[in-house]
Amino acid sequence: MNYADLRWSIVQEWNSDAKYTNEHLIEIGAEAGIEIKNVRADRKSIIAKLSDGMITVGVESGEYVVDGLGEDCDSDVNFKRYMGDLTIPAPTLKFEDSPMVTFEEMGMPADDDEEYSYEDEEEEELPDFKKMSKKKLDDWALDRGIELDRRKTKAHMIEELNKKM
């Protein structure tokens, strides 16, 4: 199964407020060793982070076999629609640990591939921090593991964020 299909099946299962509260989802993640740093995060962000973490844990334990990212497949498109304007976390799954996928199959360089340039890889497009509220700025940073102090001015928060990136 590819990563996108597996992620979408988890999202569909967990997206029921009646079945899973945010607190319960965070507890499920904690039991699997997945830390949610921002417990005030949007439900979709929590589910996205947990689904990625559960896939990684599942691959490491042998429960799942992932044979590719599944970029632009129906499940990937559905997930992107589901997330909307929220930042989509990059997969943490390391395909070099999976016996089913090689670096070349993923379009990534092998260790001895001198022709590949890391500059060719797309970087995450940064939002305009000045247009974000302090809360959105703090949430965006927390989703990337960066803690900011919301008691400070927005300008200071942006300066601190730029230093930590």
BELQUI-V607090 format. One record per helix or strand of 2 or more residues. SS is the DSSP state (@ for helix, = for strand). FROM is the first residue (numbers start at 1). LEN is the number of residues. If there is no record, write none. Layout:
ss: (SS:SS)
from: (FROM:FROM)
len: (LEN:LEN)
This chain:
ss: (@:@:@:@:@:@:@:@:@)
from: (3:22:43:74:95:118:129:134:154)
len: (12:10:19:10:3:3:3:10:11)
